[in-house]
């Protein structure tokens, strides 16, 4: 059962997930090669990172995103990665480019008077310079990093709603991760899932409020939801 007691309505604000939703991780592959790490290990690194992030969310661990990212790199390489090679990969996280339709999707929201912000994973100190470099018109959510919980726990989504001064049921989440959409749904947000990463929505989670083939279509479908009565 969804947390909404009524049909979802058009959001008054949007939060967009960062990594692999707005910013594809694929370009990091060449950094893995440069660091002497087989590029096939990049997927393992991402999975390992998420595993530890989810565990920290349950445990309330006080670690930064960079801590977890570096720890995952060391684990998948048997702690054989050189510090300089580790730095090459972590530095790449701050130099990712946004998806080609990202700016158009954000413009569509702004034209409808809908604020847009980015909701990262944990206390991601690299998110602000990444946004500045991209030129995307997104607000980083400064207050969200104060919670010890990580997505998909309820607290980060609810903290985002508080910071944007909208009730959870008027906050839209745009994400390429099924687990993230499920977390937002449980927190009472209006959820939009873009298929560009996973292709099919994971069958173990309740379906999001809207689905789209990419960021633009997902945002447009959220904006096309009915106005609140």
Secondary structure as UniProt FT lines:
FT   STRAND          13..17
FT   TURN            20..22
FT   HELIX           26..28
FT   HELIX           29..34
FT   TURN            35..36
FT   TURN            39..40
FT   HELIX           41..59
FT   HELIX           65..76
FT   TURN            77..79
FT   HELIX           83..93
FT   TURN            94..95
FT   TURN            100..101
FT   HELIX           102..111
FT   TURN            112..113
FT   STRAND          115..119
FT   TURN            125..126
FT   HELIX           127..134
FT   STRAND          139..140
FT   HELIX           142..146
FT   TURN            151..152
FT   HELIX           154..163
FT   TURN            164..165
FT   HELIX           168..170
FT   STRAND          171..175
FT   HELIX           178..186
FT   TURN            187..188
FT   STRAND          190..194
FT   TURN            195..198
FT   TURN            203..204
FT   STRAND          210..212
FT   HELIX           215..223
//
